[in-house]
Amino acid sequence: LFLIDIFKEISQKQANAKLIIIGAGSMENQMKKRVCEYGIENRVEYLGGREDIKQFYNAFDAFLLPSLYEGLPVVGLESQSAGLPVFFSNNITKEASVCELGIFIDIKEKASTWANIIIAKTSKNIPVRRSYAQELINAGYDSDYESERLLKFYVDALGSCQ
């Protein structure tokens, strides 16, 4: 619900702002109700649960994860790789930020504070947006390398059992 509060603040400052919600969960009806209460239903799109989220990253200007709790969100890493600034709550593990695009904001901050930080960082990033895939690889988030490393670990472990 806090995501909707943040977007309401953003929408009051940015006439062309849109919120795209991907995923489904137990609070979906409450979110839709709040969107209607705020009168921003024409600026919010619900895409439901999807497996093809990667195709959307290049269409977005920012990615918001104001989570109350979360482990290491892969979507945050993928978003940064695509050059998106990602706004994490301070409840998310710090390993989720692998470059200057991962910004942590205290979940206790007001929605207006979140909105101001998001607008400022996003407006600076848009003109210089680029891929950060190499930075993620350098930070150890490369599935090809890690799968080979894990395979070697298991082969070595099995070899030492004989």
Number of C-alpha atoms within 10 A of each C-alpha: 14 16 16 19 19 20 25 23 17 22 17 12 13 12 9 9 15 18 22 15 16 14 13 13 9 7 10 15 11 11 17 17 14 18 20 13 10 12 11 18 15 10 16 17 12 13 12 12 12 10 8 7 14 12 8 12 18 14 8 15 20 23 21 20 21 23 16 11 11 12 12 13 15 11 16 22 24 19 27 28 23 18 24 27 27 28 23 24 23 18 17 21 15 15 12 20 23 21 16 10 22 21 20 20 19 13 17 10 10 13 18 15 14 25 19 15 13 23 16 10 16 19 12 10 17 14 8 8 15 13 14 20 18 12 15 18 16 10 13 12 18 14 10 9 12 13 11 10 12 11 12 12 12 11 11 11 11 10 9 8 6 5
